[in-house]
């Protein structure tokens, strides 16, 4: 329960939950390709969080009405490493958590909230990269101090709390549902990509039914006020005052599929539109409740979503208008409209997740075999849409040498070695010295500059790479949670790079261009689609004319199958067929629509002939045309289309192998 008087915690269920069998290793390692980062986008493709609504889902009115204001339920996350200190755990009153008295916790991890109210859930991914242990409410207000709260799943390793499994279980104690699954994450409301998972809703207890709720899973006991996938309801179900028997803890709420445009329900903001499509295509699970404050006109119940701490500040920084508050602000007004439009899905159950029928959108791709989006190797790290890159000043070999921006000229002080440090963290080392990228003075403050320093595996030398759309990443320091930032968006040579609070803007976006086993300027390659190994990009009929079609064909060594890669700066490339020098790989008519054909055409330096290489790991790249951001070179017909002569066009970026290409020696 989210309450200004504090949460009522179902501790007994936690202590008595039986231990279940470990999740099978074969399921854990679902894919060796770099398709989906388990930390940035967790849980199995068919988990409740990643399963889209079915087109035969049935909806009934939820009874949700206007709120007086919009709130946000902050959550806190951390990934553990073996080097982290063993930390005492305590109950909220400071007494020892006797049944689980310590756990590794990063020294710099804070949940800087008093225990006077709110949920303040936390999720800790254990050192095995599998189990999630959760707390509610959580308080750790100074570095290295004990951590207080109630803990669940400290002994379980099963699909309910496994980062590659179902992800049902967690510390939202109203439902005992996941802390990590369904959470709004930093970047989702400001980035270029849609939200591709279900959300978590915290609603007023007035809307829930206190008695028997339909439970379709015979293995889940029938309980008052809740239904699958929840594990229970609050202890105060007597306060539930709704009349709809489909409304309980764990109910899946969604905007009906018949609503096809956000404008139909009055949505006016970009945040509202992003949330609309997530709620229509995936829905939101009721995981907790707010008190009924309707008796007090000043504290009438809010509507809220649950998610990563910092999202409200990010939205304010990016859009200049708040995510939370009263309806004089446009985003809270949109969120109120979204909640009123939600219906209860009546036929969501373990056997028909999201309701039966064809999914309203594509399912989640397979998970990476490892946490972290990029393979270890050597990279140039470029600032957003420029030829400027991270550079060690003056080619210095000294500790403390400044890391700044500089035009890329190929120096070893501009090349960086990515090393995996475990659980999705990376070390980033300068090629010319082997010294680590380091936040100066181990500062946790915004504005601290970057330097190189001898590698000591400090938390200020460990970074997370989080996808930010269109092949860009934000680089987040472990010790501070802040991200690498170009101050003031000044991309001049010599601008010192700093750490700063994430705000979603372009100066915090970085592109990693692989150097070792990567693409060489002037190199000649056969370009092989990963859905049709042995085939390659081929100019039809060995034609030398403008407009000649490009398709795939079995590689035979012809000049029409060999392509020269030519860097034209700022991360863009052109590709010249070797049988028709002066021609280029070209998007017909500079088109931007799905299915626009790809041809050869005389070089004209246009956006239709320039391509960005997006490293997808394992030597595979997506080719994004400059004329059509968000699209990619695509073998038509999908992954099963492998025949000679299959056409090549552009299509919206996805993770399937018919958009993955390898550059191989001819």
C-alpha positions as CSV (number, residue, x, y, z in Angstrom):
1,X,0.0,0.0,0.0
2,X,1.2,3.5,-0.8
3,X,0.3,5.5,2.2
4,X,1.4,8.8,3.9
5,X,1.1,6.8,7.1
6,X,3.4,4.0,6.0
7,X,3.0,0.7,4.3
8,X,1.3,-2.4,5.8
9,X,3.6,-5.3,5.0
10,X,2.6,-8.9,4.4
11,X,5.8,-10.3,6.0
12,X,4.4,-13.7,7.0
13,X,3.8,-14.7,3.4
14,X,7.4,-13.8,2.6
15,X,8.8,-15.9,5.4
16,X,6.7,-19.0,4.6
17,X,6.8,-19.0,0.8
18,X,8.1,-22.4,-0.2
19,X,11.4,-22.7,-2.1
20,X,11.0,-23.8,-5.7
21,X,13.3,-25.4,-8.2
22,X,16.0,-23.3,-9.8
23,X,15.2,-22.0,-13.3
24,X,16.6,-24.2,-16.0
25,X,20.0,-23.1,-17.4
26,X,18.9,-23.7,-21.0
27,X,16.0,-21.2,-20.5
28,X,18.4,-18.8,-18.8
29,X,20.7,-18.5,-21.8
30,X,18.0,-17.9,-24.3
31,X,20.2,-16.3,-27.0
32,X,23.9,-15.6,-27.7
33,X,23.1,-12.7,-30.0
34,X,23.0,-9.1,-28.7
35,X,19.3,-8.6,-29.0
36,X,17.9,-7.5,-25.7
37,X,19.8,-6.4,-22.6
38,X,18.3,-8.2,-19.6
39,X,18.9,-5.2,-17.3
40,X,17.5,-2.5,-19.6
41,X,14.6,-4.7,-20.7
42,X,14.2,-7.6,-18.3
43,X,12.3,-10.9,-18.1
44,X,11.3,-13.6,-20.6
45,X,9.6,-12.7,-23.9
46,X,6.4,-14.4,-22.7
47,X,6.4,-12.9,-19.2
48,X,3.4,-10.9,-18.1
49,X,5.4,-7.7,-18.5
50,X,6.4,-8.4,-22.1
51,X,3.3,-10.0,-23.5
52,X,1.2,-7.6,-25.6
53,X,-2.6,-7.6,-25.3
54,X,-4.5,-10.1,-27.6
55,X,-7.0,-8.9,-30.1
56,X,-9.7,-11.1,-28.4
57,X,-9.2,-9.6,-25.0
58,X,-12.5,-8.5,-23.4
59,X,-12.8,-5.3,-21.5
60,X,-15.2,-4.0,-18.8
61,X,-15.4,-0.6,-17.2
62,X,-12.9,-0.1,-14.4
63,X,-14.9,2.5,-12.5
64,X,-11.8,4.7,-12.2
65,X,-12.7,8.3,-12.0
66,X,-10.9,11.7,-11.7
67,X,-8.1,12.1,-9.2
68,X,-7.1,15.5,-7.8
69,X,-3.4,15.1,-8.7
70,X,-0.9,12.7,-10.2
71,X,1.9,11.1,-8.1
72,X,4.8,8.8,-8.9
73,X,6.0,5.7,-7.0
74,X,9.8,5.8,-6.8
75,X,11.7,2.6,-7.0
76,X,15.5,2.0,-6.6
77,X,17.6,-0.7,-8.3
78,X,21.1,-2.0,-8.0
79,X,23.3,-4.8,-9.5
80,X,25.7,-6.4,-7.1
81,X,29.3,-7.4,-7.6
82,X,31.5,-9.8,-5.5
83,X,33.6,-6.8,-4.4
84,X,30.6,-5.0,-2.8
85,X,30.8,-4.8,1.1
86,X,28.6,-7.1,3.2
87,X,26.0,-4.8,4.7
88,X,23.9,-5.3,7.8
89,X,20.1,-5.5,7.1
90,X,17.6,-4.2,9.6
91,X,13.8,-3.9,10.1
92,X,12.4,-0.4,9.7
93,X,12.8,0.1,13.5
94,X,16.5,-0.6,13.3
95,X,16.4,-4.0,14.9
96,X,18.3,-6.8,13.1
97,X,16.7,-8.6,10.2
98,X,17.3,-11.9,12.0
99,X,16.3,-14.3,9.2
100,X,18.5,-12.6,6.6
101,X,20.9,-10.4,8.5
102,X,23.3,-9.1,5.7
103,X,23.7,-8.8,2.0
104,X,26.2,-7.3,-0.4
105,X,25.2,-3.8,-1.1
106,X,27.1,-1.3,-3.2
107,X,28.8,1.3,-0.9
108,X,27.3,4.2,-2.9
109,X,23.7,2.8,-3.1
110,X,21.2,5.1,-1.5
111,X,17.4,5.0,-1.0
112,X,17.3,8.5,0.5
113,X,13.8,8.4,1.8
114,X,12.6,8.3,5.4
115,X,10.5,5.4,6.4
116,X,7.5,7.6,7.3
117,X,5.4,6.6,4.2
118,X,5.4,5.5,0.6
119,X,6.4,2.1,-0.9
120,X,10.0,2.9,-1.8
121,X,10.6,-0.6,-3.2
122,X,14.1,-1.8,-4.2
123,X,15.4,-4.6,-6.4
124,X,18.9,-6.0,-6.1
125,X,20.2,-8.2,-8.9
126,X,22.5,-10.7,-7.1
127,X,26.0,-11.5,-8.2
128,X,24.9,-14.6,-10.1
129,X,23.1,-12.3,-12.6
130,X,19.9,-14.2,-12.0
131,X,18.1,-13.7,-8.6
132,X,16.4,-10.5,-7.6
133,X,16.0,-9.8,-3.9
134,X,13.6,-7.0,-3.1
135,X,12.8,-4.7,-0.1
136,X,9.9,-2.4,0.9
137,X,10.0,0.2,2.2
138,X,13.8,0.8,1.9
139,X,15.9,3.4,3.7
140,X,19.6,3.9,3.3
141,X,20.3,7.6,3.7
142,X,24.2,7.6,3.9
143,X,27.0,5.8,2.1
144,X,27.9,2.5,3.7
145,X,25.3,2.5,6.4
146,X,23.0,-0.5,7.2
147,X,19.9,-0.9,5.1
148,X,16.4,-1.0,6.6
149,X,13.2,-2.5,5.3
150,X,11.3,-5.7,4.8
151,X,12.8,-8.3,2.5
152,X,11.2,-10.9,0.2
153,X,12.6,-13.7,-1.9
154,X,15.9,-13.9,-0.1
155,X,16.0,-17.7,-0.5
156,X,14.2,-18.2,-3.8
157,X,15.7,-18.7,-7.3
158,X,12.7,-19.4,-9.5
159,X,11.0,-17.9,-12.6
160,X,8.9,-15.6,-10.4
161,X,12.0,-13.5,-9.3
162,X,14.6,-14.4,-12.0
163,X,15.7,-11.7,-14.4
164,X,15.3,-14.1,-17.3
165,X,12.0,-15.6,-16.0
166,X,8.4,-14.6,-15.4
167,X,9.3,-11.7,-13.1
168,X,6.0,-11.8,-11.1
169,X,7.4,-11.6,-7.6
170,X,8.7,-8.5,-5.8
171,X,8.2,-6.0,-3.1
172,X,5.0,-4.2,-4.0
173,X,3.4,-5.6,-0.9
174,X,-0.2,-4.8,-1.8
175,X,0.2,-7.6,-4.5
176,X,3.7,-9.0,-3.8
177,X,4.4,-8.3,-7.5
178,X,7.7,-7.3,-9.1
179,X,9.8,-4.2,-8.3
180,X,11.5,-4.3,-11.6
181,X,8.9,-5.7,-14.0
182,X,6.6,-3.1,-15.6
183,X,8.6,-0.2,-14.2
184,X,8.9,3.1,-16.1
185,X,12.7,3.4,-16.7
186,X,14.9,6.5,-17.3
187,X,14.8,7.3,-21.0
188,X,11.5,5.7,-21.8
189,X,9.5,9.0,-21.7
190,X,12.1,11.1,-23.5
191,X,13.8,8.7,-25.9
192,X,13.0,7.9,-29.6
193,X,11.7,4.3,-28.9
194,X,8.2,3.3,-27.8
195,X,7.6,1.8,-24.3
196,X,7.6,-2.0,-25.1
197,X,6.3,-3.5,-21.9
198,X,3.3,-3.4,-19.5
199,X,3.3,-0.8,-16.8
200,X,2.5,-0.9,-13.1
201,X,-0.5,1.1,-11.8
202,X,-1.0,2.2,-8.2
203,X,-4.7,3.2,-7.8
204,X,-7.1,4.2,-5.0
205,X,-8.5,1.3,-2.9
206,X,-12.0,2.8,-3.6
207,X,-11.9,1.2,-7.0
208,X,-11.1,-2.4,-5.9
209,X,-13.6,-5.1,-5.0
210,X,-13.2,-6.5,-1.5
211,X,-14.7,-10.0,-2.1
212,X,-14.2,-12.9,-4.5
213,X,-12.2,-11.9,-7.5
214,X,-12.1,-14.2,-10.5
215,X,-8.9,-16.4,-10.4
216,X,-8.4,-18.6,-13.4
217,X,-5.3,-20.3,-12.1
218,X,-6.2,-23.4,-10.0
219,X,-2.7,-23.3,-8.4
220,X,-3.3,-19.8,-7.0
221,X,-5.6,-19.8,-4.0
222,X,-8.8,-17.8,-4.3
223,X,-8.5,-14.7,-2.1
224,X,-10.4,-11.7,-1.3
225,X,-9.6,-8.7,-3.3
226,X,-7.0,-10.1,-5.7
227,X,-6.5,-12.2,-8.8
228,X,-3.6,-13.7,-10.8
229,X,-0.8,-12.6,-11.4
230,X,-0.9,-11.0,-7.9
231,X,0.0,-13.2,-4.9
232,X,-2.3,-11.5,-2.4
233,X,-4.1,-8.3,-1.5
234,X,-3.6,-5.8,1.3
235,X,-4.6,-6.7,4.8
236,X,-7.1,-3.9,4.7
237,X,-9.3,-5.2,1.9
238,X,-12.3,-4.1,4.1
239,X,-11.5,-0.6,2.7
240,X,-11.9,-1.8,-0.9
241,X,-15.1,-0.2,-2.0
242,X,-15.5,-1.0,-5.7
243,X,-18.5,-2.8,-7.2
244,X,-16.8,-4.4,-10.2
245,X,-15.8,-8.0,-9.3
246,X,-13.1,-7.9,-12.0
247,X,-11.3,-5.0,-10.2
248,X,-8.7,-6.4,-7.7
249,X,-5.1,-6.5,-6.9
250,X,-3.4,-7.9,-10.0
251,X,-6.0,-6.8,-12.5
252,X,-4.7,-6.0,-16.0
253,X,-6.0,-2.6,-17.1
254,X,-5.8,-1.4,-20.7
255,X,-7.1,1.1,-23.1
256,X,-9.4,-0.8,-25.5
257,X,-8.0,-1.7,-28.9
258,X,-10.9,0.2,-30.5
259,X,-9.2,3.4,-29.4
260,X,-6.7,3.9,-32.2
261,X,-5.5,7.5,-31.7
262,X,-4.4,9.3,-28.5
263,X,-6.4,12.3,-29.6
264,X,-9.6,10.3,-29.2
265,X,-9.3,10.6,-25.4
266,X,-7.9,14.2,-25.5
267,X,-4.1,13.4,-25.2
268,X,-2.0,16.4,-26.1
269,X,1.6,15.7,-24.9
270,X,4.4,13.5,-26.1
271,X,4.5,11.8,-22.6
272,X,0.8,11.1,-22.9
273,X,1.2,9.6,-26.3
274,X,4.0,7.3,-25.2
275,X,2.0,6.1,-22.2
276,X,-1.2,5.8,-24.4
277,X,0.5,3.3,-26.7
278,X,2.0,1.3,-23.9
279,X,-1.4,1.1,-22.1
280,X,-3.2,0.2,-25.3
281,X,-0.7,-2.4,-26.5
282,X,0.4,-3.9,-23.2
283,X,-1.7,-2.5,-20.4
284,X,-0.8,-2.0,-16.7
285,X,-1.1,-4.3,-13.8
286,X,-2.6,-3.1,-10.5
287,X,0.3,-3.7,-8.0
288,X,-0.6,-1.5,-5.1
289,X,-3.2,1.0,-3.8
290,X,-3.3,4.5,-2.4
291,X,-5.4,5.3,0.7
292,X,-8.9,6.9,0.3
293,X,-8.2,10.5,1.1
294,X,-11.4,11.7,-0.5
295,X,-12.7,12.9,2.9
296,X,-10.0,15.6,2.8
297,X,-10.3,17.9,-0.2
298,X,-6.6,18.8,0.1
299,X,-5.5,15.1,-0.1
300,X,-7.8,13.4,-2.5
301,X,-6.4,10.2,-3.8
302,X,-3.8,10.4,-6.7
303,X,-3.3,8.2,-9.7
304,X,0.3,7.0,-10.2
305,X,2.6,4.7,-12.1
306,X,5.6,3.0,-10.4
307,X,9.1,3.2,-11.8
308,X,12.7,4.1,-11.6
309,X,13.6,7.0,-9.3
310,X,14.5,10.1,-11.2
311,X,11.9,9.8,-14.0
312,X,9.9,12.8,-12.8
313,X,13.1,15.0,-12.7
314,X,14.1,13.7,-16.2
315,X,10.7,14.7,-17.6
316,X,10.9,18.1,-16.1
317,X,14.4,18.7,-17.4
318,X,13.5,17.5,-20.9
319,X,10.0,18.9,-21.5
320,X,10.1,21.8,-19.1
321,X,6.8,20.7,-17.5
322,X,6.2,18.3,-14.6
323,X,5.2,14.7,-14.7
324,X,3.4,14.9,-11.3
325,X,1.1,17.4,-9.7
326,X,-2.2,19.1,-10.5
327,X,-4.1,19.3,-13.7
328,X,-3.1,22.9,-14.5
329,X,0.0,21.1,-16.0
330,X,-0.5,19.3,-19.3
331,X,1.3,16.0,-18.5
332,X,-0.6,15.3,-15.3
333,X,-3.8,16.2,-17.1
334,X,-3.1,13.7,-19.8
335,X,-2.2,11.0,-17.2
336,X,-5.6,11.6,-15.5
337,X,-7.3,11.1,-18.9
338,X,-5.4,7.9,-19.5
339,X,-6.4,6.4,-16.1
340,X,-10.1,7.3,-16.8
341,X,-9.9,5.5,-20.2
342,X,-8.5,2.3,-18.7
343,X,-10.8,-0.8,-18.8
344,X,-10.3,-4.1,-16.9
345,X,-9.3,-7.1,-19.1
346,X,-11.5,-9.9,-17.9
347,X,-9.9,-12.9,-19.7
348,X,-6.2,-12.4,-18.7
349,X,-5.0,-15.6,-17.1
350,X,-1.8,-17.8,-17.0
351,X,-2.9,-19.6,-20.2
352,X,-3.9,-16.5,-22.1
353,X,-1.6,-13.7,-20.9
354,X,-3.0,-10.4,-22.1
355,X,-6.1,-12.1,-23.3
356,X,-6.4,-14.5,-26.3
357,X,-5.9,-13.8,-29.9
358,X,-3.3,-12.2,-32.1
359,X,-1.0,-9.8,-30.3
360,X,-1.5,-6.0,-30.9
361,X,2.2,-5.5,-31.3
362,X,5.3,-7.6,-31.8
363,X,6.6,-9.6,-28.9
364,X,9.9,-8.9,-27.1
365,X,13.1,-10.2,-28.8
366,X,15.3,-12.9,-27.2
367,X,17.5,-11.9,-24.3
368,X,21.3,-11.4,-24.6
369,X,23.3,-14.2,-23.2
370,X,25.0,-11.6,-21.0
371,X,23.9,-8.4,-19.3
372,X,25.2,-5.4,-21.2
373,X,24.5,-4.4,-24.9
374,X,28.0,-4.4,-26.4
375,X,30.7,-7.1,-26.7
376,X,34.1,-6.5,-25.2
377,X,36.5,-5.0,-27.8
378,X,38.1,-1.8,-29.1
379,X,35.8,1.2,-29.9
380,X,35.8,4.9,-30.8
381,X,33.2,6.6,-28.5
382,X,31.7,9.5,-30.5
383,X,29.5,12.3,-29.3
384,X,26.0,12.7,-30.7
385,X,25.9,13.2,-34.5
386,X,29.5,14.5,-34.7
387,X,33.0,13.3,-35.6
388,X,34.1,14.4,-32.1
389,X,35.1,11.6,-29.7
390,X,36.4,10.8,-26.2
391,X,40.1,11.8,-26.3
392,X,42.8,11.7,-23.6
393,X,44.3,15.3,-23.7
394,X,47.7,15.6,-25.3
395,X,48.2,11.8,-25.7
396,X,49.2,12.0,-22.1
397,X,50.2,8.8,-20.2
398,X,49.9,10.5,-16.8
399,X,47.3,9.7,-14.1
400,X,44.8,12.5,-14.0
401,X,45.1,13.4,-17.7
402,X,41.8,15.1,-18.8
403,X,39.3,13.3,-21.0
404,X,37.7,15.7,-23.4
405,X,36.3,15.9,-26.9
406,X,38.4,16.1,-30.1
407,X,38.0,15.5,-33.8
408,X,38.7,11.9,-34.5
409,X,42.0,11.4,-36.3
410,X,42.7,7.7,-35.4
411,X,45.1,8.2,-32.5
412,X,45.4,5.5,-29.8
413,X,44.4,8.1,-27.2
414,X,41.0,8.2,-29.0
415,X,40.5,4.4,-28.9
416,X,39.0,2.7,-25.9
417,X,39.0,-0.9,-24.8
418,X,35.7,-2.2,-23.3
419,X,36.1,-4.9,-20.7
420,X,33.3,-6.7,-18.9
421,X,33.4,-6.3,-15.1
422,X,30.3,-8.5,-14.3
423,X,26.5,-8.0,-14.1
424,X,26.5,-5.6,-17.0
425,X,29.2,-3.2,-15.9
426,X,32.1,-2.2,-18.1
427,X,35.6,-0.9,-17.6
428,X,36.6,1.6,-20.3
429,X,40.4,1.8,-20.9
430,X,42.4,4.1,-23.0
431,X,44.2,2.2,-25.8
432,X,47.5,4.1,-25.5
433,X,48.0,3.6,-21.8
434,X,45.6,0.9,-20.5
435,X,44.4,3.4,-17.9
436,X,40.8,3.5,-17.0
437,X,38.2,6.1,-17.7
438,X,37.6,7.6,-14.2
439,X,35.4,10.2,-12.5
440,X,37.7,12.7,-10.9
441,X,38.0,12.5,-7.1
442,X,35.3,9.8,-6.9
443,X,32.8,12.6,-6.9
444,X,29.1,11.9,-6.8
445,X,28.3,15.5,-7.8
446,X,27.1,16.8,-11.1
447,X,29.8,18.6,-13.0
448,X,32.7,16.4,-12.0
449,X,35.2,15.9,-14.9
450,X,36.5,12.7,-16.4
451,X,40.1,11.6,-16.4
452,X,42.3,8.6,-17.0
453,X,43.7,6.8,-14.0
454,X,45.3,3.5,-13.2
455,X,42.7,0.8,-13.1
456,X,41.8,-0.2,-9.5
457,X,38.2,-1.4,-10.2
458,X,36.7,1.5,-8.3
459,X,33.0,2.1,-8.7
460,X,34.0,5.5,-10.3
461,X,35.7,3.4,-13.0
462,X,32.7,1.1,-13.7
463,X,30.0,2.1,-16.2
464,X,26.7,0.9,-17.5
465,X,25.8,1.3,-21.2
466,X,22.1,1.9,-21.6
467,X,20.4,2.0,-25.1
468,X,19.1,5.4,-25.9
469,X,17.7,4.7,-29.4
470,X,19.1,4.9,-33.0
471,X,22.4,3.2,-32.0
472,X,23.2,5.6,-29.2
473,X,23.9,4.9,-25.5
474,X,24.1,6.8,-22.3
475,X,27.2,6.0,-20.2
476,X,26.3,5.8,-16.5
477,X,28.9,5.8,-13.7
478,X,28.2,3.2,-11.1
479,X,29.2,5.2,-8.0
480,X,27.0,8.2,-8.7
481,X,24.3,7.1,-11.1
482,X,25.2,10.2,-13.2
483,X,25.9,10.0,-17.0
484,X,28.6,11.3,-19.2
485,X,27.6,14.7,-20.6
486,X,29.0,17.3,-22.9
487,X,28.6,20.6,-20.9
488,X,26.2,23.0,-22.6
489,X,26.2,20.9,-25.7
490,X,29.5,22.5,-26.7
491,X,31.1,20.1,-29.2
492,X,34.2,22.1,-29.7
493,X,37.7,20.5,-29.6
494,X,38.9,20.5,-26.0
495,X,35.5,20.5,-24.2
496,X,36.0,18.5,-21.0
497,X,33.5,15.8,-20.5
498,X,31.6,15.7,-17.2
499,X,29.1,13.6,-15.3
500,X,25.6,15.0,-14.9
501,X,22.0,14.0,-14.0
502,X,20.4,12.2,-16.8
503,X,18.0,14.5,-18.7
504,X,17.4,12.7,-22.0
505,X,19.1,15.4,-24.2
506,X,21.5,14.8,-27.0
507,X,24.8,15.8,-25.2
508,X,24.3,12.7,-23.1
509,X,24.1,10.3,-26.1
510,X,27.2,8.4,-27.3
511,X,27.9,6.1,-30.2
512,X,30.3,3.2,-29.9
513,X,32.0,2.3,-33.2
514,X,33.8,-1.0,-33.2
515,X,37.4,-1.0,-34.4
516,X,38.8,-4.5,-33.9
517,X,37.3,-6.8,-36.4
518,X,35.1,-3.9,-37.4
519,X,34.8,-1.9,-40.6
520,X,37.8,-0.2,-42.2
521,X,37.5,2.9,-44.3
522,X,38.4,1.9,-47.8
523,X,38.0,-1.8,-47.1
524,X,36.2,-4.0,-49.6
525,X,33.6,-6.5,-48.3
526,X,30.9,-8.9,-49.1
527,X,27.9,-7.9,-47.0
528,X,26.1,-11.0,-45.7
529,X,22.6,-11.0,-44.2
530,X,22.4,-13.1,-41.0
531,X,19.1,-14.8,-41.9
532,X,20.7,-16.1,-45.2
533,X,24.3,-17.1,-44.5
534,X,26.3,-17.6,-47.7
535,X,24.2,-15.0,-49.5
536,X,25.2,-11.3,-49.9
537,X,24.1,-8.0,-51.2
538,X,24.1,-8.2,-55.0
539,X,23.3,-5.8,-57.8
540,X,20.9,-7.6,-60.1
541,X,22.2,-8.7,-63.4
542,X,25.6,-7.1,-62.8
543,X,23.9,-3.9,-64.1
544,X,25.9,-0.7,-64.2
545,X,22.8,1.5,-64.7
546,X,21.2,3.9,-62.3
547,X,18.2,2.3,-60.6
548,X,19.5,-1.3,-60.9
549,X,17.9,-3.4,-58.1
550,X,19.8,-4.7,-55.1
551,X,18.8,-8.1,-53.7
552,X,20.6,-11.1,-52.1
553,X,22.3,-13.8,-54.0
554,X,24.7,-16.7,-53.3
555,X,28.2,-15.2,-53.1
556,X,30.3,-16.0,-56.2
557,X,33.0,-13.3,-56.0
558,X,31.6,-10.9,-58.7
559,X,32.3,-7.2,-58.5
560,X,28.5,-6.7,-58.1
561,X,28.8,-8.5,-54.8
562,X,31.8,-6.7,-53.4
563,X,31.3,-3.3,-51.8
564,X,33.9,-0.6,-50.8
565,X,33.1,1.0,-47.4
566,X,33.9,4.7,-47.5
567,X,33.6,6.9,-44.3
568,X,32.2,10.4,-45.1
569,X,32.5,11.7,-41.5
570,X,30.3,12.0,-38.5
571,X,29.7,8.3,-38.4
572,X,28.2,8.0,-41.9
573,X,29.3,5.6,-44.6
574,X,28.7,5.1,-48.3
575,X,29.0,1.8,-50.2
576,X,30.4,1.5,-53.7
577,X,29.8,-1.6,-55.8
578,X,33.1,-2.7,-57.4
579,X,31.6,-3.5,-60.8
580,X,30.2,0.0,-61.2
581,X,32.6,2.5,-59.7
582,X,31.0,5.8,-58.9
583,X,27.7,4.2,-58.0
584,X,26.4,3.9,-54.5
585,X,24.0,1.8,-52.4
586,X,20.9,4.1,-52.4
587,X,17.4,4.4,-51.0
588,X,15.1,5.0,-54.0
589,X,13.8,8.5,-54.1
590,X,15.1,9.2,-50.5
591,X,12.0,7.4,-49.3
592,X,11.1,6.9,-45.7
593,X,8.3,4.4,-45.8
594,X,8.4,0.7,-45.0
595,X,9.2,-1.2,-48.1
596,X,11.0,1.6,-50.0
597,X,13.3,-0.1,-52.4
598,X,17.1,-0.1,-52.3
599,X,19.0,0.3,-55.6
600,X,22.3,1.5,-57.0
601,X,22.6,5.1,-58.1
602,X,25.3,7.5,-59.2
603,X,27.1,9.1,-56.3
604,X,25.4,12.4,-55.3
605,X,26.4,12.8,-51.6
606,X,22.7,12.7,-50.6
607,X,21.1,11.4,-47.4
608,X,19.8,8.5,-49.5
609,X,23.3,7.2,-50.0
610,X,24.6,7.6,-46.5
611,X,24.3,4.8,-43.9
612,X,25.0,4.6,-40.1
613,X,26.5,1.3,-38.9
614,X,24.8,0.3,-35.6
615,X,26.8,-2.3,-33.8
616,X,24.6,-5.2,-32.6
617,X,27.5,-7.3,-31.3
618,X,29.1,-10.5,-32.6
619,X,30.3,-8.6,-35.7
620,X,26.7,-7.9,-36.8
621,X,25.5,-4.4,-37.8
622,X,22.2,-2.7,-38.7
623,X,22.5,-0.2,-41.6
624,X,20.4,2.9,-40.9
625,X,19.9,5.3,-43.9
626,X,20.4,8.9,-43.1
627,X,17.3,9.8,-45.1
628,X,15.1,7.6,-42.9
629,X,16.1,7.5,-39.2
630,X,14.8,4.5,-37.3
631,X,14.7,2.4,-40.5
632,X,17.2,-0.3,-41.5
633,X,18.4,-2.2,-44.5
634,X,16.1,-5.3,-44.5
635,X,15.7,-8.5,-46.5
636,X,12.1,-8.4,-47.5
637,X,9.7,-11.1,-46.3
638,X,11.3,-11.7,-42.9
639,X,13.9,-14.1,-41.5
640,X,12.6,-17.1,-43.6
641,X,13.2,-15.3,-46.9
642,X,16.5,-16.7,-48.0
643,X,16.1,-17.5,-51.7
644,X,18.4,-16.0,-54.4
645,X,16.8,-12.8,-55.7
646,X,14.9,-11.9,-52.5
647,X,14.6,-8.2,-52.6
648,X,16.3,-5.7,-50.2
649,X,14.5,-2.6,-49.0
650,X,14.2,-0.5,-45.8
651,X,12.0,-1.3,-42.9
652,X,11.4,-0.1,-39.3
653,X,14.3,-1.3,-37.1
654,X,13.8,-4.5,-35.2
655,X,16.0,-7.3,-33.8
656,X,15.5,-10.0,-36.3
657,X,18.3,-11.5,-38.3
658,X,17.1,-10.2,-41.7
659,X,18.3,-6.7,-40.5
660,X,21.7,-7.9,-39.3
661,X,24.6,-7.8,-41.6
662,X,28.2,-9.0,-41.4
663,X,31.1,-7.4,-43.4
664,X,33.3,-10.3,-44.6
665,X,36.4,-10.5,-46.6
666,X,35.6,-11.0,-50.3
